[in-house]
Amino acid sequence: MSIRLEHLNYIYSPKTAYEKHALKDICLEIPHGEFVGIIGHTGSGKSTLIQHFNGLIKATDGKLFYNEENIYGQGYNMRKLRNEIGLVFQYPEHQLFEIDVMADVCFGPKNQGLSREECEKRALEALKLVGLKEKYYHASPFELSGGQKRRAAIAGVLAMRPKVLVLDEPTAGLDPKGRDDILEQVSYLHKQTDMTVILVSHSMEDIARYAGRIIVMNHGEIMYNDEPKKVFAHYRELEQAGLAAPQVTYIMHDLKERGISVDTDVTTVKEAADEIMKALEVSVPNVLADKMSKSRQMEKEK
């Protein structure tokens, strides 16, 4: 169950004074079960790209295949596509509109033609998966905190049992704890349900921690498409594109330049801590040995 794009282009307001070539000759494949991160500066085309995945936007030209079927083919079932590829927008209040959380989460399954009992069953499963407490099930979604709204919005998509979950900046505006809670929950969902997860984020630390592959967008083109270590090895080039590598990348390169033997390819805080501890275990005995050698030499000279 893959998503494949072949030479896909998208132009906003073609043949007008506002024409903008937002996506340029995109060739990309996302196999089933991957956790993919998409990063890029504002206006790089990342949000435009993900809205093509479930047909919200139609390419100006090029092809997009889902499970080897061209979604632009005549008679393609676009409704089925949107049931299988769920998109959570950056601002969840755009997706929450029912009288209470339970009704909102039931909305998608209800539109799929399921019975009331099945809708409620799926809604309960989804709400538990995202970790939203039961006391909020019958509260207005507009009374929830930012993090709770995100959970409710994700639950509304999960209740439809998609094969692919696409999240556009799901932690925007949240405090650090709220951000960590949401992303840990998304990571848990990925592992538990074996669904494909596509995460758009400005946070290099978040992408490095959770994604197995990173797609870097720059001026409507794919700049890099590789595993995190290989992408962040180009941290100087990323800076020129208005991006930055995770802080640990800079720290490890700085330590290396100071003569400390560490692996500069690490991308997470835990990996960096492990590398530094290894380096210390090697360097401390060497320093002690040097001191003892100098001490013995001084004794002999006496």
Buried (B, 14 or more C-beta within 10 A) or exposed (E): BBBBBBEBBBBBEEEEEEEBBBBBBBEBEBEEBBBBBBBBBEBBBBBBBBBBBBBBBEBBEBBBBBEEEEBBEEEBEEEEBBBBBBBBBBBBEEBBEBEBBBBBBBBBBBEBEBEEEBBBBBBBBBBEBBBBEEEBBEBEBEEBEBBBBBBBBBBBBBBBBBBBBBBBBBBBEBEEEBBBBBBEBBBEBBEEBEBBBBBBBBBBBBBBBBBEBBBBBBBBBBBBBBEBBEBBBBBEBBEEBEBBBBEBBEBBBEBBEEEBEBBBBBBBBEBBEBBBEEBEEEEEEEEEEEEEEEEEEEEEEE
